[in-house]
Amino acid sequence: MKWDKSKNNNAYRGAVELRVSIYGNAWLVNEILLDDYIKGIDEVPNVWASEFHKAQAIAARSYALYYMERGGKHNGTAYILNAGSYDQVYRGYNAEIRNTRFVSSVEATRGTVVRYNGSTAATVYFARSDGRTKSWSAVWGGKGYAYIQPRDAEFDAAKRNTEFGHGVGMPQTDGAMRADAGATYDQILNAYYTGVTIDRVYE
């Protein structure tokens, strides 16, 4: 039986660097262009509808850009985001090989992000809701964000789903079912992020 190399997650675009802090902390960092990073995100099945893939690509790009503009999410580290589910699941070039339809959606939405009052939005998302999303402050405290408020997720509700994930922002299963019902990527994003615009900010 021949091993399928695409199942490995050991190939990366850009540069891979070892960075060490003055305190002895070490990180292996993949320095990469933003849209190449988004292509390596491995969050949703490749077979889902392209309009949802576009919404997912824009949400992932916006989330990453939001923290790029702030110098990173994790204080005292040498990277912007980590590669696990705490931030966004990033698996590099071999994710591109596996998820060709998602990659096409990344390319089709290049430079497009979610913004609120002219600034990049922190577009968090999660796997599945119980029919209703939550506000940022309800889950993580603080003042939260005006564009992340409780919203109905009627497709999840119709399936009588239980929540899987933190419950804030866009529920991926509900969004995918919206796409199956004919919703466009901007309609999907506006269903979960309140008062936002979908703008292309770079070519």
N, C-alpha and C positions, 0 to 999 in steps of 0.2 A: 504494500500500500504506500503510495507516494504522499508525503506530508505536504499539506497546503501551507505555504509560507505566509499567506495572507492572514492566517490565524495567529501568527506571532504579533506582538506589539513592540518590535524592536527596530523599526525603521522610522526616521523622522526627517522632515524637511528642515532647512535652515541649519543652525549650529547648535550643538549640544555642548554645554560648558559646565565645568565643575567650579562652583563658587564657594568660597570659605569666608566666614565672618571673622572679625577680630576676636570673637569669643569662642572660635573653634567650631561653630555650626557649619555644616556643609550641605549644599544643595546641588543636584544635577538639574540644570536648567536648559530647556529647549528655547532658544531665541529664534523667533519665527515671525513672518509677516502675519498680520491679523487674519486675513481671509484664508491663508494657508492653515492657520490654527483652527479656524472654524470648520474647515474641511475634515479635520481630524477628530472632531467631536463625535462621540459614539453614544448618543442618548436615545435614539428612537429607531425602530425597525426600518430597514431600507425599503420595504414593500408598502409603507404607508403613502397616502396621497401626496402628490407634489405640492399642492397648496399648503398642506400642513408642514411639509419639509421646508418650504419657504418661510413660513411663520417661525418655525423652530430655528432656522438659520439666522433670521433677523433678531430673534430674542437672544440667542447665544452671542451674536456679534455685539449687540447693545450691552449685554451684561459685561462682556470682556472690555469693551471700550470704556464703559463707565469706570471700571477700576484702573484701566490704563491712564485715564485722565487724572486719576488721584494718586498715581504712583504705586499702585498695588493694593490688594485687599488685606494682606497680612503684614502688620507692622514688624519691622526688624528682620525681614527676610529679603532675599535677593531675587524674588520673582513676583509676578503680577497675580497669578492664580495657580492653585495646585491642580493636579491632573485627575483627582478623584471626585467622588460624588458630592463632597462638601462644597466644591465649586462647580466645575463642569467636567464630565467624564471625557478625557482627551486621550486618544490612543494612537495618534500619529498617522504616518503615511499608510500603514496597512488598513486603518479604518477607511481611508479613501478607496482602497481597492475593494473592500467589502461593500461599501455604501455608495455606489456610483450614482444612484438616483438622488441621494441627499447632496452629494457633491455638485451635481447639476443645479440644484436649487440654491446652493451657496453662490455659485457663479452667476446665476440669474438675478440674484439680489445683491450683488457686490456693492459695498458702500452704503447699504440701506440699513437704517437703525430706527429704533423707537425713541422719540424725544418728548419731553414735557416742558412746556414754557421755554423751548429753544435749547434745552440741555439734554444730554444723553440720559436715558432712563435705566435704572437698575432692574432689568426685566427678569426677575426670578421666575422659575417654573418648577413643576414637579410632576410626578407620574400620573396620579389619579386622585380625583376628589370624591367626596360623598354627595355631590350635587350642589355644593356651595364652597366658594373659595374664602380665604381669610385675609384680613388686613395684615400688613407688615408688623404693626405695633402689637397686634393681638398675639402674635407668635414670638416675636423677638424683642418686644418692648420698644421704648423710645417714642419719638414723635412719628416715626414711620414716613411714608411717602403718600402724597395726595393721590397719586395715580395707581396705588395698589390698595384697593378697597374690596370688601366682600362682593362677589359677583355670582350670579346663578350659573351653574354648569349643568344645563338641563339634559344633555346627552348622558353624562355620568349618572344623573338622578334617575333617568329612565331605565338605566341598566342596574339600578340599586347597588351601585358600587360602594365599597368602603374606601376610605382615604389611604393612599400610599404615598408618603412623602410629607413635606411640611405644610402643605395646604395653601401656600401663598403664591399668587400670580397665576400663570397659565398651567392648567392641568392638561398634560399631553394627550391622554386618552380622549377627553372631551373635545380638545382641539382637532384631533384626528377625525373624530366622528362628525364634527362640523364640516370639515373638508369633504368627507364622504357625502354629506348632504348638499354640497354645492357652494359652501362658503369659500371666499377668496382669502388669501393670506392676510390682507389688511383687515378684513372683517373678523377673522379669527383673533388677531392681536387686539383689536378694539373691543372684543368681547370680554377681555380680562384686564386690560390696562386702561384706566379711566382718563379721558380727556387728553389723550396723547396724539401725536402726529407720527406718520411713518415717512421718513425723509431720507433721501440719498445725500450723504455728506461727503463722499469722496468717489472718485472714478475708479 
